[in-house]
Amino acid sequence: MVQNMTSGSPAKLILLFALPLLIGNLFQQLYNISDILIVGRLIGVKALAAVGASAPIYFVFLLISFGFTGGLTVITAQRFGAGDYNGVRKSVTHSIMASSVLSILIMIFLALFLHPLLKIMNVPQEIMEDAFNFMAVLTGGLVMIVFYNLLAGFVRALGDSKTPLYFLIFSTLLNILFNFTLIYHFHLGVIGSAIGTVSAISVAVVLCVIYIYKKFPLMRITKKDWAYDPDFMKMHLNIAIPMAIQFSILSLSMMVIQSVCNSFGPDVIAAFTAALRIEQLATQPLVALGIAMATYAAQNWGAGKIARIRKGVRFAGLVSLIISIFMSLLVRYVGSDMISVFLKDESQFIINTGKAYLSISTLFYFFLGMIFIFRNTLQGMGQSIIPLIAGIAELVMRSFAAIVLAHAMGYKGVFYASPIAWLGASLVVMIGYVFVIRHFKGKKSVTYFKNNYHKIKLAACINNVNQTSGE
């Protein structure tokens, strides 16, 4: 169902849009958790460590694709908010073209450099073969992962956050079934886990294509929509590339942390992997709120309603504060006991190490929540440079803290790296948002669109925007 977020109560719209996203994100984490849970319980600690040690490489390219496709669909949401449905269809075709090129480039890169990357990551030799095999299979299915993110982004750009949830729930259940079957019955080890993941997400891609064609007539593309427009493509890439770089910087910083962590052996790797999965599960409400703000900000930016964006941000900030306090307490006193669930043979060292990380990181969830809100809002407004600067700051702080503190404190020093980075990056995006919103205070973003879109002769777009009144 198409949802126009340019009118009505901002609080109601944001919450109703974020709720399906939250459920979907929880299932996405269940998707990830089921992989390491099944691997850890059915195979053992070394297999769990192999998946955890190589995962940051996978997440680098996953987040690159997420940022890139998210940037592309910002234009889709802006065109929808402006009432330019021809622009929506052209955005779909140009996004497909760009995503296809990205997929091919990533697959070629990983095919050539996967083994050297694992060595750079300090993956222990005893788990190197499993780590390589796991990543090789995921690399082969990367195109499906990219296009699921893109297709789900199209649906969300039109205000429908429920349908991607349904597909994700179904594919998550398939992933659990496939993984269990391939590992337990066919004894394929970590390769079975990777095959199950790729197969399940491929089903989700097919479902998204069918649903979009049947339920969104305004997105039924024709031959003329495929006409390549270099200026229109440039408009997409001007947002998508900085967002991809920003996400790649974020994931590279996680690679640095994992590389340092890998040097402490399989037990520490297993503890860190389990603790991160618990943390990722706990912070999904903050992630969902941020994604909701991206679509909300993009549609209202396209409609020229700056005041509505400010109202939405104030509301989201308050909700994020409440959520971060609640989830911090929950993880500190309940969630840390879940670490043993990931282990075939319980190890007190692994459990204590995982708890030590969570006891530190939970103190900084508020700053993580602020990053999600302000970064996504800025990106929805087409402001990609500030989030990029924040990403660079996060990379520098996280890498510096991981290396220096690990040298001084051992593996426990690594646990302070992400919290320090969250604190610094949140300040950058909050200050950046204040600067941008003050610049446009009292103005309408209609002027912005006039000054940019006339170059590509989107006359219909301009006419629709001129008819839109701000709030």
DANORCOR-V919249 format. One record per helix or strand of 3 or more residues. SS is the DSSP state (hx for helix, st for strand). FROM is the first residue (numbers start at 1). TO is the last residue. If there is no record, write none. Layout:
ss:from:to
SS:FROM:TO
SS:FROM:TO
//
This chain:
ss:from:to
hx:10:42
hx:45:81
hx:85:120
hx:125:140
hx:142:157
hx:163:185
hx:189:215
hx:217:219
hx:223:226
hx:230:262
hx:266:282
hx:284:302
hx:306:333
hx:335:342
hx:348:380
hx:384:409
hx:411:414
hx:417:440
hx:445:456
hx:459:466
//
